[in-house]
Amino acid sequence: MTIKEAQEAVDQWIKTYGVRYFSELTNMACLTEEVGELARVIARKYGDQSFKEGEKANVGEEIADIMWVLICLANQTGTDITEELQKSFEKKTKRDVKRHLDNPKLKA
């Protein structure tokens, strides 16, 4: 599935099952909540915390939930994620063409 197809699929799902999009502010709060859920799983799986009884290492599920809400926000604001991601690659490549290669902290 391409990003464009994902944006279209989320939009169709919202129109079919979701009644309407939540407000942008509500979706921003939902995004924050989903990022927190991913942080919890990462802290338990890769950090020093342990899982509580019944918790799972569902990193992929949490990332997908974040993407869902990001796509909702993009659709609501008329943002073409593919186009914006391409611009971001161009910006980062131009800005960081040597930055990371020359960073002694990143040397093996």
C-alpha positions as CSV (number, residue, x, y, z in Angstrom):
1,M,0.0,0.0,0.0
2,T,1.4,3.4,-0.9
3,I,1.0,6.4,1.3
4,K,-1.5,7.9,-1.1
5,E,-3.5,4.6,-1.0
6,A,-3.3,4.7,2.8
7,Q,-4.7,8.2,2.9
8,E,-7.5,7.2,0.6
9,A,-8.3,4.0,2.6
10,V,-8.4,5.9,5.9
11,D,-10.7,8.5,4.4
12,Q,-13.0,5.8,3.0
13,W,-13.0,4.0,6.4
14,I,-13.9,7.2,8.2
15,K,-16.7,8.0,5.7
16,T,-18.0,4.4,6.0
17,Y,-17.6,3.5,9.7
18,G,-16.4,6.5,11.5
19,V,-19.3,8.9,10.8
20,R,-16.9,11.8,10.5
21,Y,-13.3,12.8,11.5
22,F,-12.7,13.8,15.0
23,S,-11.7,17.5,15.3
24,E,-8.1,18.3,14.5
25,L,-7.5,19.1,18.2
26,T,-9.0,15.8,19.3
27,N,-6.9,14.0,16.8
28,M,-3.8,15.8,18.1
29,A,-4.6,14.6,21.6
30,C,-5.2,11.0,20.2
31,L,-1.8,11.2,18.5
32,T,-0.1,12.2,21.7
33,E,-1.8,9.3,23.5
34,E,-0.7,6.8,20.8
35,V,2.9,8.1,20.9
36,G,2.8,7.6,24.7
37,E,1.6,4.0,24.2
38,L,4.5,3.3,21.8
39,A,6.9,4.9,24.4
40,R,5.6,2.6,27.1
41,V,6.1,-0.5,24.9
42,I,9.6,0.6,23.9
43,A,10.5,1.3,27.5
44,R,9.5,-2.2,28.5
45,K,10.9,-4.0,25.4
46,Y,14.2,-2.1,25.0
47,G,14.6,-0.2,28.2
48,D,14.9,-1.1,31.9
49,Q,11.1,-1.6,32.6
50,S,9.4,-4.9,32.6
51,F,6.0,-5.7,31.1
52,K,3.1,-5.8,33.5
53,E,0.8,-8.9,33.4
54,G,-1.2,-8.9,30.3
55,E,0.9,-6.3,28.4
56,K,2.4,-7.3,25.0
57,A,5.4,-6.1,23.0
58,N,3.1,-4.8,20.2
59,V,5.5,-2.2,18.7
60,G,4.0,-2.6,15.2
61,E,0.5,-2.2,16.4
62,E,1.4,1.0,18.2
63,I,3.3,2.4,15.2
64,A,0.3,1.6,13.0
65,D,-2.0,3.4,15.4
66,I,0.2,6.5,15.2
67,M,0.2,6.3,11.4
68,W,-3.6,6.1,11.4
69,V,-4.0,9.3,13.4
70,L,-1.3,11.1,11.4
71,I,-3.1,10.1,8.2
72,C,-6.3,11.5,9.7
73,L,-4.6,14.8,10.5
74,A,-3.1,14.9,7.0
75,N,-6.4,14.3,5.4
76,Q,-8.2,16.9,7.5
77,T,-5.6,19.5,6.7
78,G,-5.3,18.7,3.0
79,T,-1.7,17.5,3.3
80,D,-0.3,15.1,0.7
81,I,2.0,13.0,2.9
82,T,3.9,11.6,-0.1
83,E,4.7,15.1,-1.4
84,E,5.7,16.4,2.0
85,L,7.9,13.4,2.7
86,Q,9.7,13.9,-0.6
87,K,10.3,17.5,0.4
88,S,11.6,16.4,3.7
89,F,14.1,14.0,2.1
90,E,15.3,16.8,-0.1
91,K,15.6,19.2,2.8
92,K,17.5,16.8,5.0
93,T,19.8,15.6,2.2
94,K,20.8,19.2,1.4
95,R,21.2,20.2,5.0
96,D,22.9,17.1,6.3
97,V,24.9,16.0,3.2
98,K,28.1,15.7,5.3
99,R,26.8,16.4,8.9
100,H,26.3,12.8,10.0
101,L,29.2,11.4,8.0
102,D,31.5,13.9,9.7
103,N,30.1,13.3,13.2
104,P,32.8,11.6,15.3
105,K,30.1,10.4,17.7
106,L,28.7,8.2,15.0
107,K,32.0,6.5,14.1
108,A,32.3,2.9,15.0
